[in-house]
Amino acid sequence: MSGDRAAPSSQQAAAPTIFGINASVAVTLVLISPIIFTLVLDPDSFNLSWNEGRGGFIFAMAFIAAELVGVRQPVSNKKFLVVAGLAAITIGYFAALPYGLDDSIHEAGIAYKVSLINSWDWMWDFVVMALFVGASLAVLFGKRWYKIAPAGAIYLAGSAVILSLDAFFPYDTLGPLQVIVPVYLQIDQAVIRFIDTNIMDIGKGVVATAHDNLLVLNGLHGPFALKVFWPSAGVHSMIIYTLVMLAFLLKMEIPLKRKLIYFAIGTFGTVAVNIVRIISLTMYALIVTVNPKEWEAFHSVAGEIMFLPWLGIYLGIVMYTEGRRMRRMQQASSTTTPPASP
């Protein structure tokens, strides 16, 4: 009959709400509220360098929003209010930092004889945010929160771990993480010499010589020497990639073989990004400047500018590829299903 209307499907059903607001949007906003507060309170602290500020919060916020916005997961008003209370406590931590809390953290680091005190100071911001996001997701979604939105919490926790390693084991004191550095520098030396010989003149005589973790350059503006330690070689980005990628693969309902393939491709991609980063830093010294301050300004942002967009793009490709594959499988299944008998 023309007056009859089909009942709406589950996909067409209204999205769950919290106090009249779309639940996924409300949850996302409350989880990123401490980051937004800190960004307004102290925007200068959002330096892109991984161990010199809160720039990592921006990427954590992006991960949280990417995983939660659009999720049709009902959340009770009571649970939301609990998380709002946790957000208020977290905001209180950041609000208290300029009023003596940061001095207390700094003095505690000195008392514990921390090697790199700045990494110690920033570490606690990431510890607090990781605890807040992880606890909030557990309150909102229960024990299976890691199947819904793990990336933000894991990225924050991973950043805290990396900062703790940098604080207590700086430079080359953590031997196992330093192993890859000579390999990267040998590749860098080969590429730079190839460019100088076959593509363009970028220096005088032997333009690059690598030995162990030392790289000596002789560029257009004079000599320049680099002593490379594991954080500058991108080891921290490999650790972050591993944690975040495992979190994404854990929540994806795909065969183990496909998970291993995606992880392997991403690992090679991250290694390639790290090598490109080292080559770009070398080229900067060879053809742009040998001024230490100017070079350090580029060095402090080069890693995150390359690695984090790569990670986001690769995760997006994986999700898009698997989404298309699932839709094709569903269409094939629907076309092969025999019609019901009358």
C-alpha angles and dihedrals in degrees: 000000000000091000094056119099126196117240113254116262122240090259090053094047117114114271116251115265139205115211088340094309124112104269097226092050093046093049092047092050095049092048094051095039094098090053092049090047092051092046090055094042098048113007092165090066091067095091115162092225107105095227101033105063150336098298089121088067089070092058092044088054090051092051092049093049094044092054100039108035107095096015110139097213116138115231124188120236089237093057090046091054090051090054090046087056091051089050090052090052091049091048087050090057092054092043090053095052097084090047098064105293093101089051090052091050090048093050091048089055091052090048090053089048093240110188099216106031096185092060088049091053095050092042092070093056089057092043091054094046093046091052092047096049094042094047092045093052090049090052093047101042106017128225093336095059089118088066091058110039115353102139100080095049093044092048091052092046091047091051090051091052092049092049091049090052090049091048097050102026108033129170111358099337092107099067102189093056090049094058096088095051098082090049092054092047093051089053090047091051092051094048094046093049090048091052092048093048101040111020115026142345108259103161152349126286112327101008099193134024122176126194122169103312095338122099119188117195132191106192140162092283098043138274124334130180128202129194105199124206129188099269092053091048091062098253089134090055090053090053091048091047091051094051096044095042092049089051091053094044091048092060096043117094097219134121117282091241092060091047091054091048092051091047093049093048091049091048092054089045092052091049089051091050090050091051092048088050092054091046091050091051089050093049090049090058093043101049109013112038145332092200104125095216094049092045092048091052089058093041093054094062105025096087098051093040089060106030105044096048088047091052093048093047093047093049089048091052091050093050092046092048093049092044091055091046092052092048091051090050091050092049091048090049093050093049093049096046108105115236117257115264115252 
